[in-house]
Amino acid sequence: MDSANAAVVYLLEYMVPRIGEALVLRCGDVDLSRNQLNVLRTQSVNANLHLAETVPKGNRTRFIPIPSQLLPMVKTLLEDPDTKNYRLFGPRGDRQTIINWWNCIWASALRDAGMQNI
């Protein structure tokens, strides 16, 4: 798995954003002066099976502290200075989707680790 997707796994493990929240992460959502991730939106699939961005669960934004050991990894996600661009990309360079991430990135990682049946 590439470093950006590995960073997502660490974010999910240590900071507990939901996968849809992590996939719509932009530079402007990371506040390094406070060492926190601002969860302002989430990715979901609407009734027509189209991607949609909505407010997070409970219609509330939240702020998640970034553990100091993850700061270097989070900073690598911020290397592109364009604050409007997503930080994670799909296989064709477009935005990453929940379905693609679960089916391609996560399932592949589990298979490589011999954990696909867990």
Biopython code that builds the backbone (N, CA, C, O; Angstrom):
import numpy as np
from Bio.PDB.StructureBuilder import StructureBuilder

atoms = [
    (1, "MET", "N", (0.849, -1.168, 0.000)),
    (1, "MET", "CA", (0.000, 0.000, 0.000)),
    (1, "MET", "C", (0.895, 1.231, 0.000)),
    (1, "MET", "O", (1.955, 1.231, 0.627)),
    (2, "ASP", "N", (0.477, 2.271, -0.695)),
    (2, "ASP", "CA", (1.302, 3.482, -0.754)),
    (2, "ASP", "C", (1.263, 4.235, 0.581)),
    (2, "ASP", "O", (0.461, 3.923, 1.460)),
    (3, "SER", "N", (2.137, 5.222, 0.712)),
    (3, "SER", "CA", (2.272, 5.918, 1.995)),
    (3, "SER", "C", (1.010, 6.695, 2.373)),
    (3, "SER", "O", (0.680, 6.781, 3.556)),
    (4, "ALA", "N", (0.307, 7.253, 1.409)),
    (4, "ALA", "CA", (-0.920, 7.998, 1.731)),
    (4, "ALA", "C", (-1.989, 7.072, 2.299)),
    (4, "ALA", "O", (-2.656, 7.422, 3.272)),
    (5, "ASN", "N", (-2.158, 5.900, 1.702)),
    (5, "ASN", "CA", (-3.155, 4.958, 2.219)),
    (5, "ASN", "C", (-2.705, 4.343, 3.533)),
    (5, "ASN", "O", (-3.537, 4.047, 4.391)),
    (6, "ALA", "N", (-1.398, 4.146, 3.707)),
    (6, "ALA", "CA", (-0.890, 3.682, 5.001)),
    (6, "ALA", "C", (-1.197, 4.720, 6.073)),
    (6, "ALA", "O", (-1.539, 4.367, 7.202)),
    (7, "ALA", "N", (-1.076, 5.996, 5.726)),
    (7, "ALA", "CA", (-1.403, 7.054, 6.682)),
    (7, "ALA", "C", (-2.872, 6.976, 7.089)),
    (7, "ALA", "O", (-3.210, 7.204, 8.250)),
    (8, "VAL", "N", (-3.743, 6.653, 6.135)),
    (8, "VAL", "CA", (-5.165, 6.509, 6.458)),
    (8, "VAL", "C", (-5.369, 5.395, 7.480)),
    (8, "VAL", "O", (-6.147, 5.554, 8.421)),
    (9, "VAL", "N", (-4.685, 4.280, 7.306)),
    (9, "VAL", "CA", (-4.822, 3.169, 8.253)),
    (9, "VAL", "C", (-4.402, 3.632, 9.653)),
    (9, "VAL", "O", (-5.080, 3.333, 10.636)),
    (10, "TYR", "N", (-3.294, 4.354, 9.739)),
    (10, "TYR", "CA", (-2.865, 4.869, 11.037)),
    (10, "TYR", "C", (-3.864, 5.874, 11.604)),
    (10, "TYR", "O", (-4.159, 5.847, 12.799)),
    (11, "LEU", "N", (-4.383, 6.755, 10.759)),
    (11, "LEU", "CA", (-5.393, 7.708, 11.225)),
    (11, "LEU", "C", (-6.618, 6.971, 11.768)),
    (11, "LEU", "O", (-7.138, 7.318, 12.829)),
    (12, "LEU", "N", (-7.074, 5.957, 11.038)),
    (12, "LEU", "CA", (-8.242, 5.193, 11.470)),
    (12, "LEU", "C", (-7.966, 4.475, 12.792)),
    (12, "LEU", "O", (-8.843, 4.390, 13.653)),
    (13, "GLU", "N", (-6.762, 3.966, 12.946)),
    (13, "GLU", "CA", (-6.416, 3.219, 14.146)),
    (13, "GLU", "C", (-6.249, 4.116, 15.367)),
    (13, "GLU", "O", (-6.787, 3.818, 16.434)),
    (14, "TYR", "N", (-5.521, 5.194, 15.220)),
    (14, "TYR", "CA", (-5.158, 5.996, 16.389)),
    (14, "TYR", "C", (-6.050, 7.207, 16.626)),
    (14, "TYR", "O", (-6.123, 7.703, 17.751)),
    (15, "MET", "N", (-6.726, 7.691, 15.594)),
    (15, "MET", "CA", (-7.511, 8.911, 15.754)),
    (15, "MET", "C", (-9.009, 8.675, 15.601)),
    (15, "MET", "O", (-9.812, 9.521, 15.994)),
    (16, "VAL", "N", (-9.382, 7.561, 15.049)),
    (16, "VAL", "CA", (-10.758, 7.107, 14.898)),
    (16, "VAL", "C", (-11.670, 8.010, 14.057)),
    (16, "VAL", "O", (-12.845, 8.159, 14.390)),
    (17, "PRO", "N", (-11.159, 8.616, 12.976)),
    (17, "PRO", "CA", (-12.141, 9.194, 12.050)),
    (17, "PRO", "C", (-12.789, 8.032, 11.302)),
    (17, "PRO", "O", (-12.227, 6.938, 11.251)),
    (18, "ARG", "N", (-13.917, 8.251, 10.747)),
    (18, "ARG", "CA", (-14.550, 7.225, 9.913)),
    (18, "ARG", "C", (-13.884, 7.265, 8.533)),
    (18, "ARG", "O", (-13.316, 8.287, 8.151)),
    (19, "ILE", "N", (-13.951, 6.170, 7.794)),
    (19, "ILE", "CA", (-13.256, 6.103, 6.514)),
    (19, "ILE", "C", (-13.757, 7.184, 5.559)),
    (19, "ILE", "O", (-12.957, 7.782, 4.840)),
    (20, "GLY", "N", (-15.046, 7.441, 5.537)),
    (20, "GLY", "CA", (-15.580, 8.490, 4.670)),
    (20, "GLY", "C", (-15.042, 9.864, 5.029)),
    (20, "GLY", "O", (-14.865, 10.712, 4.154)),
    (21, "GLU", "N", (-14.779, 10.089, 6.312)),
    (21, "GLU", "CA", (-14.209, 11.359, 6.757)),
    (21, "GLU", "C", (-12.749, 11.476, 6.342)),
    (21, "GLU", "O", (-12.295, 12.551, 5.949)),
    (22, "ALA", "N", (-12.019, 10.379, 6.428)),
    (22, "ALA", "CA", (-10.598, 10.391, 6.051)),
    (22, "ALA", "C", (-10.426, 10.593, 4.548)),
    (22, "ALA", "O", (-9.489, 11.267, 4.119)),
    (23, "LEU", "N", (-11.317, 10.021, 3.750)),
    (23, "LEU", "CA", (-11.172, 10.095, 2.290)),
    (23, "LEU", "C", (-11.446, 11.478, 1.722)),
    (23, "LEU", "O", (-11.024, 11.767, 0.602)),
    (24, "VAL", "N", (-12.136, 12.340, 2.454)),
    (24, "VAL", "CA", (-12.381, 13.695, 1.967)),
    (24, "VAL", "C", (-11.474, 14.715, 2.655)),
    (24, "VAL", "O", (-11.729, 15.918, 2.601)),
    (25, "LEU", "N", (-10.439, 14.239, 3.287)),
    (25, "LEU", "CA", (-9.486, 15.109, 3.966)),
    (25, "LEU", "C", (-8.787, 16.038, 2.979)),
    (25, "LEU", "O", (-8.310, 15.604, 1.930)),
    (26, "ARG", "N", (-8.733, 17.313, 3.327)),
    (26, "ARG", "CA", (-8.016, 18.321, 2.548)),
    (26, "ARG", "C", (-6.985, 18.978, 3.460)),
    (26, "ARG", "O", (-7.086, 18.882, 4.683)),
    (27, "CYS", "N", (-5.999, 19.642, 2.874)),
    (27, "CYS", "CA", (-4.965, 20.324, 3.666)),
    (27, "CYS", "C", (-5.580, 21.237, 4.715)),
    (27, "CYS", "O", (-5.148, 21.247, 5.867)),
    (28, "GLY", "N", (-6.582, 21.999, 4.318)),
    (28, "GLY", "CA", (-7.192, 22.959, 5.223)),
    (28, "GLY", "C", (-7.877, 22.335, 6.420)),
    (28, "GLY", "O", (-8.238, 23.039, 7.364)),
    (29, "ASP", "N", (-8.062, 21.018, 6.398)),
    (29, "ASP", "CA", (-8.712, 20.327, 7.505)),
    (29, "ASP", "C", (-7.734, 19.949, 8.615)),
    (29, "ASP", "O", (-8.140, 19.470, 9.674)),
    (30, "VAL", "N", (-6.453, 20.165, 8.367)),
    (30, "VAL", "CA", (-5.435, 19.816, 9.356)),
    (30, "VAL", "C", (-4.915, 21.113, 9.972)),
    (30, "VAL", "O", (-4.405, 21.984, 9.268)),
    (31, "ASP", "N", (-5.048, 21.228, 11.273)),
    (31, "ASP", "CA", (-4.576, 22.402, 12.001)),
    (31, "ASP", "C", (-3.324, 22.007, 12.774)),
    (31, "ASP", "O", (-3.406, 21.482, 13.885)),
    (32, "LEU", "N", (-2.157, 22.269, 12.169)),
    (32, "LEU", "CA", (-0.907, 21.879, 12.808)),
    (32, "LEU", "C", (-0.576, 22.763, 14.010)),
    (32, "LEU", "O", (0.178, 22.344, 14.888)),
    (33, "SER", "N", (-1.123, 23.970, 14.065)),
    (33, "SER", "CA", (-0.856, 24.826, 15.225)),
    (33, "SER", "C", (-1.521, 24.268, 16.487)),
    (33, "SER", "O", (-1.075, 24.532, 17.604)),
    (34, "ARG", "N", (-2.589, 23.497, 16.293)),
    (34, "ARG", "CA", (-3.286, 22.868, 17.421)),
    (34, "ARG", "C", (-3.126, 21.352, 17.425)),
    (34, "ARG", "O", (-3.647, 20.663, 18.303)),
    (35, "ASN", "N", (-2.398, 20.842, 16.435)),
    (35, "ASN", "CA", (-2.235, 19.389, 16.275)),
    (35, "ASN", "C", (-3.588, 18.683, 16.297)),
    (35, "ASN", "O", (-3.826, 17.775, 17.093)),
    (36, "GLN", "N", (-4.466, 19.127, 15.398)),
    (36, "GLN", "CA", (-5.776, 18.486, 15.339)),
    (36, "GLN", "C", (-6.275, 18.376, 13.909)),
    (36, "GLN", "O", (-5.902, 19.147, 13.024)),
    (37, "LEU", "N", (-7.123, 17.395, 13.726)),
    (37, "LEU", "CA", (-7.796, 17.167, 12.459)),
    (37, "LEU", "C", (-9.215, 17.706, 12.600)),
    (37, "LEU", "O", (-9.946, 17.314, 13.510)),
    (38, "ASN", "N", (-9.597, 18.595, 11.707)),
    (38, "ASN", "CA", (-10.945, 19.157, 11.725)),
    (38, "ASN", "C", (-11.819, 18.319, 10.808)),
    (38, "ASN", "O", (-11.640, 18.339, 9.590)),
    (39, "VAL", "N", (-12.751, 17.592, 11.376)),
    (39, "VAL", "CA", (-13.641, 16.726, 10.602)),
    (39, "VAL", "C", (-14.877, 17.547, 10.251)),
    (39, "VAL", "O", (-15.771, 17.751, 11.073)),
    (40, "LEU", "N", (-14.899, 18.010, 9.007)),
    (40, "LEU", "CA", (-15.940, 18.934, 8.561)),
    (40, "LEU", "C", (-16.936, 18.308, 7.598)),
    (40, "LEU", "O", (-18.028, 18.839, 7.393)),
    (41, "ARG", "N", (-16.558, 17.172, 7.003)),
    (41, "ARG", "CA", (-17.415, 16.539, 6.000)),
    (41, "ARG", "C", (-17.106, 15.048, 5.951)),
    (41, "ARG", "O", (-16.107, 14.582, 6.500)),
    (42, "THR", "N", (-17.977, 14.323, 5.289)),
    (42, "THR", "CA", (-17.765, 12.899, 5.088)),
    (42, "THR", "C", (-18.212, 12.524, 3.683)),
    (42, "THR", "O", (-19.016, 13.223, 3.067)),
    (43, "GLN", "N", (-17.691, 11.432, 3.195)),
    (43, "GLN", "CA", (-18.098, 10.909, 1.885)),
    (43, "GLN", "C", (-19.094, 9.789, 2.128)),
    (43, "GLN", "O", (-18.891, 8.933, 2.989)),
    (44, "SER", "N", (-20.155, 9.806, 1.370)),
    (44, "SER", "CA", (-21.136, 8.728, 1.454)),
    (44, "SER", "C", (-21.652, 8.441, 0.056)),
    (44, "SER", "O", (-21.316, 9.138, -0.901)),
    (45, "VAL", "N", (-22.460, 7.423, -0.047)),
    (45, "VAL", "CA", (-23.073, 7.052, -1.319)),
    (45, "VAL", "C", (-24.566, 7.297, -1.165)),
    (45, "VAL", "O", (-25.194, 6.777, -0.244)),
    (46, "ASN", "N", (-25.139, 8.099, -2.079)),
    (46, "ASN", "CA", (-26.564, 8.424, -1.953)),
    (46, "ASN", "C", (-27.432, 7.301, -2.529)),
    (46, "ASN", "O", (-26.919, 6.265, -2.951)),
    (47, "ALA", "N", (-28.733, 7.516, -2.541)),
    (47, "ALA", "CA", (-29.680, 6.485, -2.985)),
    (47, "ALA", "C", (-29.472, 6.093, -4.441)),
    (47, "ALA", "O", (-29.824, 4.981, -4.833)),
    (48, "ASN", "N", (-28.903, 6.987, -5.252)),
    (48, "ASN", "CA", (-28.642, 6.689, -6.659)),
    (48, "ASN", "C", (-27.247, 6.098, -6.882)),
    (48, "ASN", "O", (-26.791, 5.982, -8.019)),
    (49, "LEU", "N", (-26.587, 5.732, -5.807)),
    (49, "LEU", "CA", (-25.235, 5.164, -5.825)),
    (49, "LEU", "C", (-24.198, 6.154, -6.357)),
    (49, "LEU", "O", (-23.194, 5.747, -6.942)),
    (50, "HIS", "N", (-24.434, 7.440, -6.159)),
    (50, "HIS", "CA", (-23.468, 8.470, -6.505)),
    (50, "HIS", "C", (-22.775, 8.945, -5.239)),
    (50, "HIS", "O", (-23.368, 8.964, -4.160)),
    (51, "LEU", "N", (-21.503, 9.332, -5.384)),
    (51, "LEU", "CA", (-20.781, 9.876, -4.241)),
    (51, "LEU", "C", (-21.371, 11.210, -3.839)),
    (51, "LEU", "O", (-21.750, 12.021, -4.684)),
    (52, "ALA", "N", (-21.443, 11.425, -2.537)),
    (52, "ALA", "CA", (-21.937, 12.697, -2.012)),
    (52, "ALA", "C", (-21.089, 13.076, -0.809)),
    (52, "ALA", "O", (-20.613, 12.215, -0.069)),
    (53, "GLU", "N", (-20.911, 14.364, -0.628)),
    (53, "GLU", "CA", (-20.251, 14.856, 0.574)),
    (53, "GLU", "C", (-21.304, 15.500, 1.452)),
    (53, "GLU", "O", (-22.075, 16.350, 1.006)),
    (54, "THR", "N", (-21.325, 15.085, 2.695)),
    (54, "THR", "CA", (-22.304, 15.592, 3.643)),
    (54, "THR", "C", (-21.587, 15.938, 4.947)),
    (54, "THR", "O", (-20.384, 15.722, 5.091)),
    (55, "VAL", "N", (-22.348, 16.474, 5.883)),
    (55, "VAL", "CA", (-21.768, 16.709, 7.206)),
    (55, "VAL", "C", (-21.613, 15.352, 7.892)),
    (55, "VAL", "O", (-22.338, 14.407, 7.578)),
    (56, "PRO", "N", (-20.671, 15.258, 8.827)),
    (56, "PRO", "CA", (-20.445, 13.969, 9.490)),
    (56, "PRO", "C", (-21.661, 13.484, 10.278)),
    (56, "PRO", "O", (-22.643, 14.202, 10.462)),
    (57, "LYS", "N", (-21.556, 12.257, 10.726)),
    (57, "LYS", "CA", (-22.612, 11.606, 11.500)),
    (57, "LYS", "C", (-23.106, 12.524, 12.619)),
    (57, "LYS", "O", (-22.312, 13.160, 13.311)),
    (58, "GLY", "N", (-24.399, 12.580, 12.781)),
    (58, "GLY", "CA", (-24.987, 13.425, 13.808)),
    (58, "GLY", "C", (-25.056, 14.892, 13.411)),
    (58, "GLY", "O", (-25.370, 15.754, 14.232)),
    (59, "ASN", "N", (-24.757, 15.172, 12.131)),
    (59, "ASN", "CA", (-24.763, 16.541, 11.618)),
    (59, "ASN", "C", (-23.855, 17.473, 12.410)),
    (59, "ASN", "O", (-24.146, 18.658, 12.572)),
    (60, "ARG", "N", (-22.742, 16.913, 12.905)),
    (60, "ARG", "CA", (-21.817, 17.721, 13.694)),
    (60, "ARG", "C", (-20.388, 17.554, 13.198)),
    (60, "ARG", "O", (-19.933, 16.448, 12.908)),
    (61, "THR", "N", (-19.707, 18.664, 13.110)),
    (61, "THR", "CA", (-18.272, 18.596, 12.864)),
    (61, "THR", "C", (-17.597, 18.329, 14.200)),
    (61, "THR", "O", (-18.184, 18.548, 15.260)),
    (62, "ARG", "N", (-16.361, 17.856, 14.140)),
    (62, "ARG", "CA", (-15.629, 17.608, 15.378)),
    (62, "ARG", "C", (-14.144, 17.786, 15.122)),
    (62, "ARG", "O", (-13.698, 17.892, 13.980)),
    (63, "PHE", "N", (-13.407, 17.817, 16.188)),
    (63, "PHE", "CA", (-11.973, 18.052, 16.126)),
    (63, "PHE", "C", (-11.275, 16.912, 16.846)),
    (63, "PHE", "O", (-11.571, 16.621, 18.005)),
    (64, "ILE", "N", (-10.339, 16.265, 16.145)),
    (64, "ILE", "CA", (-9.649, 15.092, 16.695)),
    (64, "ILE", "C", (-8.179, 15.444, 16.888)),
    (64, "ILE", "O", (-7.521, 15.874, 15.940)),
    (65, "PRO", "N", (-7.650, 15.269, 18.107)),
    (65, "PRO", "CA", (-6.223, 15.536, 18.324)),
    (65, "PRO", "C", (-5.363, 14.566, 17.517)),
    (65, "PRO", "O", (-5.697, 13.389, 17.380)),
    (66, "ILE", "N", (-4.259, 15.073, 16.989)),
    (66, "ILE", "CA", (-3.308, 14.235, 16.257)),
    (66, "ILE", "C", (-2.211, 13.816, 17.227)),
    (66, "ILE", "O", (-1.504, 14.677, 17.751)),
    (67, "PRO", "N", (-2.047, 12.516, 17.483)),
    (67, "PRO", "CA", (-0.965, 12.065, 18.370)),
    (67, "PRO", "C", (0.392, 12.477, 17.802)),
    (67, "PRO", "O", (0.594, 12.451, 16.588)),
    (68, "SER", "N", (1.305, 12.851, 18.666)),
    (68, "SER", "CA", (2.612, 13.360, 18.228)),
    (68, "SER", "C", (3.350, 12.369, 17.333)),
    (68, "SER", "O", (4.060, 12.784, 16.417)),
    (69, "GLN", "N", (3.196, 11.070, 17.578)),
    (69, "GLN", "CA", (3.895, 10.083, 16.758)),
    (69, "GLN", "C", (3.348, 10.012, 15.338)),
    (69, "GLN", "O", (4.012, 9.477, 14.450)),
    (70, "LEU", "N", (2.138, 10.546, 15.107)),
    (70, "LEU", "CA", (1.560, 10.547, 13.765)),
    (70, "LEU", "C", (1.796, 11.848, 13.013)),
    (70, "LEU", "O", (1.527, 11.921, 11.814)),
    (71, "LEU", "N", (2.291, 12.870, 13.689)),
    (71, "LEU", "CA", (2.491, 14.162, 13.031)),
    (71, "LEU", "C", (3.357, 14.083, 11.772)),
    (71, "LEU", "O", (2.983, 14.669, 10.756)),
    (72, "PRO", "N", (4.501, 13.383, 11.793)),
    (72, "PRO", "CA", (5.295, 13.310, 10.555)),
    (72, "PRO", "C", (4.512, 12.689, 9.391)),
    (72, "PRO", "O", (4.627, 13.146, 8.253)),
    (73, "MET", "N", (3.725, 11.658, 9.670)),
    (73, "MET", "CA", (2.951, 11.003, 8.629)),
    (73, "MET", "C", (1.854, 11.930, 8.105)),
    (73, "MET", "O", (1.616, 11.994, 6.899)),
    (74, "VAL", "N", (1.193, 12.639, 9.001)),
    (74, "VAL", "CA", (0.150, 13.581, 8.593)),
    (74, "VAL", "C", (0.771, 14.697, 7.751)),
    (74, "VAL", "O", (0.181, 15.124, 6.759)),
    (75, "LYS", "N", (1.932, 15.159, 8.132)),
    (75, "LYS", "CA", (2.597, 16.230, 7.378)),
    (75, "LYS", "C", (2.923, 15.795, 5.952)),
    (75, "LYS", "O", (2.908, 16.620, 5.039)),
    (76, "THR", "N", (3.218, 14.509, 5.746)),
    (76, "THR", "CA", (3.490, 14.051, 4.378)),
    (76, "THR", "C", (2.236, 14.123, 3.516)),
    (76, "THR", "O", (2.333, 14.279, 2.298)),
    (77, "LEU", "N", (1.063, 14.012, 4.126)),
    (77, "LEU", "CA", (-0.183, 14.152, 3.368)),
    (77, "LEU", "C", (-0.413, 15.586, 2.923)),
    (77, "LEU", "O", (-1.216, 15.841, 2.025)),
    (78, "LEU", "N", (0.295, 16.529, 3.552)),
    (78, "LEU", "CA", (0.068, 17.948, 3.290)),
    (78, "LEU", "C", (1.085, 18.548, 2.328)),
    (78, "LEU", "O", (1.149, 19.769, 2.187)),
    (79, "GLU", "N", (1.875, 17.720, 1.671)),
    (79, "GLU", "CA", (2.948, 18.238, 0.825)),
    (79, "GLU", "C", (2.449, 19.069, -0.347)),
    (79, "GLU", "O", (3.117, 20.027, -0.736)),
    (80, "ASP", "N", (1.312, 18.741, -0.917)),
    (80, "ASP", "CA", (0.724, 19.548, -1.988)),
    (80, "ASP", "C", (0.039, 20.742, -1.325)),
    (80, "ASP", "O", (-0.876, 20.555, -0.523)),
    (81, "PRO", "N", (0.462, 21.954, -1.642)),
    (81, "PRO", "CA", (-0.070, 23.123, -0.946)),
    (81, "PRO", "C", (-1.500, 23.516, -1.320)),
    (81, "PRO", "O", (-2.066, 24.413, -0.696)),
    (82, "ASP", "N", (-2.092, 22.871, -2.317)),
    (82, "ASP", "CA", (-3.449, 23.219, -2.729)),
    (82, "ASP", "C", (-4.445, 22.735, -1.678)),
    (82, "ASP", "O", (-4.705, 21.536, -1.577)),
    (83, "THR", "N", (-4.997, 23.649, -0.905)),
    (83, "THR", "CA", (-5.880, 23.284, 0.202)),
    (83, "THR", "C", (-7.240, 22.771, -0.250)),
    (83, "THR", "O", (-7.994, 22.247, 0.569)),
    (84, "LYS", "N", (-7.573, 22.907, -1.530)),
    (84, "LYS", "CA", (-8.871, 22.453, -2.022)),
    (84, "LYS", "C", (-8.838, 21.008, -2.511)),
    (84, "LYS", "O", (-9.885, 20.378, -2.657)),
    (85, "ASN", "N", (-7.657, 20.489, -2.759)),
    (85, "ASN", "CA", (-7.535, 19.131, -3.279)),
    (85, "ASN", "C", (-7.633, 18.094, -2.175)),
    (85, "ASN", "O", (-7.208, 18.319, -1.042)),
    (86, "TYR", "N", (-8.198, 16.961, -2.531)),
    (86, "TYR", "CA", (-8.234, 15.836, -1.607)),
    (86, "TYR", "C", (-6.809, 15.343, -1.379)),
    (86, "TYR", "O", (-5.937, 15.549, -2.223)),
    (87, "ARG", "N", (-6.575, 14.708, -0.266)),
    (87, "ARG", "CA", (-5.250, 14.184, 0.066)),
    (87, "ARG", "C", (-5.063, 12.761, -0.426)),
    (87, "ARG", "O", (-3.926, 12.316, -0.578)),
    (88, "LEU", "N", (-6.126, 12.045, -0.676)),
    (88, "LEU", "CA", (-6.044, 10.641, -1.096)),
    (88, "LEU", "C", (-6.666, 10.489, -2.477)),
    (88, "LEU", "O", (-7.717, 11.059, -2.771)),
    (89, "PHE", "N", (-6.003, 9.717, -3.307)),
    (89, "PHE", "CA", (-6.448, 9.590, -4.685)),
    (89, "PHE", "C", (-6.687, 8.134, -5.047)),
    (89, "PHE", "O", (-6.049, 7.226, -4.515)),
    (90, "GLY", "N", (-7.621, 7.937, -5.963)),
    (90, "GLY", "CA", (-7.931, 6.613, -6.463)),
    (90, "GLY", "C", (-6.897, 6.145, -7.465)),
    (90, "GLY", "O", (-5.934, 6.862, -7.737)),
    (91, "PRO", "N", (-7.075, 4.963, -8.017)),
    (91, "PRO", "CA", (-6.084, 4.384, -8.924)),
    (91, "PRO", "C", (-5.884, 5.157, -10.225)),
    (91, "PRO", "O", (-4.830, 5.044, -10.850)),
    (92, "ARG", "N", (-6.870, 5.933, -10.637)),
    (92, "ARG", "CA", (-6.734, 6.716, -11.873)),
    (92, "ARG", "C", (-6.424, 8.185, -11.594)),
    (92, "ARG", "O", (-6.511, 9.021, -12.494)),
    (93, "GLY", "N", (-6.067, 8.498, -10.359)),
    (93, "GLY", "CA", (-5.702, 9.860, -10.018)),
    (93, "GLY", "C", (-6.862, 10.748, -9.610)),
    (93, "GLY", "O", (-6.660, 11.909, -9.254)),
    (94, "ASP", "N", (-8.085, 10.210, -9.658)),
    (94, "ASP", "CA", (-9.229, 10.987, -9.207)),
    (94, "ASP", "C", (-9.425, 10.752, -7.712)),
    (94, "ASP", "O", (-8.598, 10.093, -7.082)),
    (95, "ARG", "N", (-10.486, 11.272, -7.143)),
    (95, "ARG", "CA", (-10.658, 11.093, -5.697)),
    (95, "ARG", "C", (-10.927, 9.634, -5.349)),
    (95, "ARG", "O", (-11.549, 8.895, -6.112)),
    (96, "GLN", "N", (-10.457, 9.258, -4.216)),
    (96, "GLN", "CA", (-10.643, 7.894, -3.714)),
    (96, "GLN", "C", (-12.081, 7.751, -3.224)),
    (96, "GLN", "O", (-12.645, 8.689, -2.661)),
    (97, "THR", "N", (-12.668, 6.587, -3.439)),
    (97, "THR", "CA", (-14.034, 6.330, -2.982)),
    (97, "THR", "C", (-14.018, 5.286, -1.875)),
    (97, "THR", "O", (-13.085, 4.492, -1.755)),
    (98, "ILE", "N", (-15.067, 5.309, -1.075)),
    (98, "ILE", "CA", (-15.184, 4.345, 0.022)),
    (98, "ILE", "C", (-15.140, 2.924, -0.515)),
    (98, "ILE", "O", (-14.407, 2.082, 0.004)),
    (99, "ILE", "N", (-15.919, 2.657, -1.547)),
    (99, "ILE", "CA", (-16.010, 1.300, -2.097)),
    (99, "ILE", "C", (-14.659, 0.852, -2.641)),
    (99, "ILE", "O", (-14.220, -0.265, -2.367)),
    (100, "ASN", "N", (-13.999, 1.709, -3.405)),
    (100, "ASN", "CA", (-12.690, 1.355, -3.946)),
    (100, "ASN", "C", (-11.673, 1.131, -2.827)),
    (100, "ASN", "O", (-10.885, 0.187, -2.883)),
    (101, "TRP", "N", (-11.692, 1.997, -1.812)),
    (101, "TRP", "CA", (-10.727, 1.861, -0.725)),
    (101, "TRP", "C", (-10.905, 0.527, -0.007)),
    (101, "TRP", "O", (-9.932, -0.187, 0.234)),
    (102, "TRP", "N", (-12.159, 0.190, 0.336)),
    (102, "TRP", "CA", (-12.411, -1.080, 1.031)),
    (102, "TRP", "C", (-12.044, -2.277, 0.151)),
    (102, "TRP", "O", (-11.378, -3.207, 0.606)),
    (103, "ASN", "N", (-12.481, -2.249, -1.108)),
    (103, "ASN", "CA", (-12.303, -3.407, -1.981)),
    (103, "ASN", "C", (-10.880, -3.570, -2.505)),
    (103, "ASN", "O", (-10.411, -4.697, -2.670)),
    (104, "CYS", "N", (-10.196, -2.480, -2.765)),
    (104, "CYS", "CA", (-8.866, -2.575, -3.371)),
    (104, "CYS", "C", (-7.742, -2.395, -2.367)),
    (104, "CYS", "O", (-6.844, -3.235, -2.294)),
    (105, "ILE", "N", (-7.771, -1.334, -1.601)),
    (105, "ILE", "CA", (-6.667, -1.036, -0.689)),
    (105, "ILE", "C", (-6.729, -1.922, 0.551)),
    (105, "ILE", "O", (-5.772, -2.635, 0.850)),
    (106, "TRP", "N", (-7.847, -1.882, 1.274)),
    (106, "TRP", "CA", (-7.942, -2.596, 2.548)),
    (106, "TRP", "C", (-7.983, -4.115, 2.336)),
    (106, "TRP", "O", (-7.273, -4.851, 3.021)),
    (107, "ALA", "N", (-8.795, -4.580, 1.407)),
    (107, "ALA", "CA", (-8.889, -6.027, 1.166)),
    (107, "ALA", "C", (-7.546, -6.585, 0.714)),
    (107, "ALA", "O", (-7.156, -7.680, 1.118)),
    (108, "SER", "N", (-6.839, -5.831, -0.125)),
    (108, "SER", "CA", (-5.516, -6.258, -0.583)),
    (108, "SER", "C", (-4.523, -6.333, 0.578)),
    (108, "SER", "O", (-3.729, -7.270, 0.662)),
    (109, "ALA", "N", (-4.572, -5.342, 1.471)),
    (109, "ALA", "CA", (-3.683, -5.345, 2.640)),
    (109, "ALA", "C", (-3.982, -6.523, 3.544)),
    (109, "ALA", "O", (-3.060, -7.170, 4.041)),
    (110, "LEU", "N", (-5.240, -6.808, 3.763)),
    (110, "LEU", "CA", (-5.610, -7.969, 4.591)),
    (110, "LEU", "C", (-5.139, -9.272, 3.941)),
    (110, "LEU", "O", (-4.609, -10.154, 4.616)),
    (111, "ARG", "N", (-5.335, -9.381, 2.639)),
    (111, "ARG", "CA", (-4.908, -10.584, 1.913)),
    (111, "ARG", "C", (-3.392, -10.760, 2.023)),
    (111, "ARG", "O", (-2.907, -11.861, 2.281)),
    (112, "ASP", "N", (-2.636, -9.647, 1.821)),
    (112, "ASP", "CA", (-1.170, -9.714, 1.903)),
    (112, "ASP", "C", (-0.691, -10.102, 3.301)),
    (112, "ASP", "O", (0.366, -10.714, 3.458)),
    (113, "ALA", "N", (-1.490, -9.736, 4.323)),
    (113, "ALA", "CA", (-1.129, -10.067, 5.703)),
    (113, "ALA", "C", (-1.671, -11.426, 6.124)),
    (113, "ALA", "O", (-1.465, -11.848, 7.263)),
    (114, "GLY", "N", (-2.367, -12.123, 5.211)),
    (114, "GLY", "CA", (-2.932, -13.421, 5.537)),
    (114, "GLY", "C", (-4.133, -13.331, 6.476)),
    (114, "GLY", "O", (-4.428, -14.276, 7.208)),
    (115, "MET", "N", (-4.817, -12.200, 6.453)),
    (115, "MET", "CA", (-5.926, -11.969, 7.383)),
    (115, "MET", "C", (-7.269, -11.865, 6.694)),
    (115, "MET", "O", (-8.217, -11.391, 7.319)),
    (116, "GLN", "N", (-7.409, -12.277, 5.449)),
    (116, "GLN", "CA", (-8.637, -12.080, 4.718)),
    (116, "GLN", "C", (-9.833, -12.829, 5.297)),
    (116, "GLN", "O", (-10.973, -12.455, 5.020)),
    (117, "ASN", "N", (-9.612, -13.866, 6.085)),
    (117, "ASN", "CA", (-10.715, -14.648, 6.637)),
    (117, "ASN", "C", (-11.061, -14.279, 8.068)),
    (117, "ASN", "O", (-11.839, -14.970, 8.726)),
    (118, "ILE", "N", (-10.481, -13.184, 8.550)),
    (118, "ILE", "CA", (-10.742, -12.792, 9.943)),
    (118, "ILE", "C", (-11.967, -11.931, 10.011)),
    (118, "ILE", "O", (-12.357, -11.496, 11.094)),
]
sb = StructureBuilder()
sb.init_structure("model")
sb.init_model(0)
sb.init_chain("A")
sb.init_seg("    ")
for serial, (resi, resn, name, xyz) in enumerate(atoms, 1):
    if name == "N":
        sb.init_residue(resn, " ", resi, " ")
    sb.init_atom(name, np.array(xyz, "f"), 0.0, 1.0, " ", f" {name:<3s}", serial, name[0])
structure = sb.get_structure()
